[in-house]
């Protein structure tokens, strides 16, 4: 079974600080997605990365896919209370329609 | 363009009853996936369907669970003779048809989920 381990599991920081969330695996993935999930709602797709070493930016969020396509990171600059939520990474293996393997999740709380 | 729709949003069943969860994919999407999220756990894949075909059911429990995606109408996840351990949030996702090539990753978009509570 492929496992995606996320760290930290919980993170609580002050508004304005920077943070990084990690998603690690011993397996290679063809693509990796990051989702954010609010309580009582479904995951919302933030980004997809497919190339080793790829970096994508979404406003204050920076996503990186490891060179070996086994790990990824999410960096948030100047965190805001609206960033609070559960962040999930999910990996795919076949460049197309397939099941996703989800990470263990990072629950982020930004304190105003 | 409406997103993935799921109903009901909340479902309460007594042990031994049947639960039917419905999912309407995004317009133009012909691929549907079901995932289950147990309390304080991550999402686990259950089944992947195309119209009238089950493509991958490797995450589906062997007994009591079934899924379909008919030519017309929503995809349905059916749980027979529910037990307390079935209590969870069930999410449906949909995607466009894939091409299986680098750069053609077909992203999955999730619905709001159905929260099943078994009493």
HADDOCK unambig.tbl for C-alpha pairs under 7 A between the chains (distance, minus, plus):
assign (segid A and resid 41 and name CA) (segid B and resid 112 and name CA) 4.77 0.50 0.50
assign (segid A and resid 41 and name CA) (segid B and resid 113 and name CA) 6.59 0.50 0.50
assign (segid A and resid 42 and name CA) (segid B and resid 91 and name CA) 6.86 0.50 0.50
assign (segid A and resid 42 and name CA) (segid B and resid 110 and name CA) 5.80 0.50 0.50
assign (segid A and resid 42 and name CA) (segid B and resid 111 and name CA) 5.57 0.50 0.50
assign (segid A and resid 42 and name CA) (segid B and resid 112 and name CA) 4.29 0.50 0.50
assign (segid A and resid 42 and name CA) (segid B and resid 113 and name CA) 5.83 0.50 0.50
assign (segid A and resid 43 and name CA) (segid B and resid 110 and name CA) 6.03 0.50 0.50
assign (segid A and resid 44 and name CA) (segid B and resid 110 and name CA) 6.76 0.50 0.50
assign (segid A and resid 45 and name CA) (segid B and resid 109 and name CA) 6.80 0.50 0.50
assign (segid A and resid 50 and name CA) (segid B and resid 103 and name CA) 6.84 0.50 0.50
assign (segid A and resid 94 and name CA) (segid B and resid 100 and name CA) 6.27 0.50 0.50
assign (segid A and resid 95 and name CA) (segid B and resid 100 and name CA) 5.03 0.50 0.50
assign (segid A and resid 95 and name CA) (segid B and resid 101 and name CA) 5.54 0.50 0.50
assign (segid A and resid 95 and name CA) (segid B and resid 102 and name CA) 5.72 0.50 0.50
assign (segid A and resid 95 and name CA) (segid B and resid 104 and name CA) 6.34 0.50 0.50
assign (segid A and resid 95 and name CA) (segid B and resid 105 and name CA) 4.88 0.50 0.50
assign (segid A and resid 96 and name CA) (segid B and resid 98 and name CA) 4.74 0.50 0.50
assign (segid A and resid 96 and name CA) (segid B and resid 99 and name CA) 5.94 0.50 0.50
assign (segid A and resid 96 and name CA) (segid B and resid 100 and name CA) 4.54 0.50 0.50
assign (segid A and resid 96 and name CA) (segid B and resid 101 and name CA) 6.91 0.50 0.50
assign (segid A and resid 96 and name CA) (segid B and resid 104 and name CA) 6.46 0.50 0.50
assign (segid A and resid 96 and name CA) (segid B and resid 105 and name CA) 4.81 0.50 0.50
assign (segid A and resid 96 and name CA) (segid B and resid 106 and name CA) 5.47 0.50 0.50
assign (segid A and resid 97 and name CA) (segid B and resid 97 and name CA) 6.91 0.50 0.50
assign (segid A and resid 97 and name CA) (segid B and resid 98 and name CA) 5.20 0.50 0.50
assign (segid A and resid 97 and name CA) (segid B and resid 106 and name CA) 6.14 0.50 0.50
assign (segid A and resid 99 and name CA) (segid B and resid 45 and name CA) 6.31 0.50 0.50
assign (segid A and resid 99 and name CA) (segid B and resid 48 and name CA) 6.91 0.50 0.50
assign (segid A and resid 100 and name CA) (segid B and resid 45 and name CA) 6.78 0.50 0.50
assign (segid A and resid 102 and name CA) (segid B and resid 42 and name CA) 6.59 0.50 0.50
assign (segid A and resid 102 and name CA) (segid B and resid 43 and name CA) 5.96 0.50 0.50
assign (segid A and resid 102 and name CA) (segid B and resid 44 and name CA) 6.94 0.50 0.50
assign (segid A and resid 103 and name CA) (segid B and resid 42 and name CA) 6.69 0.50 0.50
assign (segid A and resid 104 and name CA) (segid B and resid 42 and name CA) 5.36 0.50 0.50
assign (segid A and resid 105 and name CA) (segid B and resid 42 and name CA) 6.65 0.50 0.50
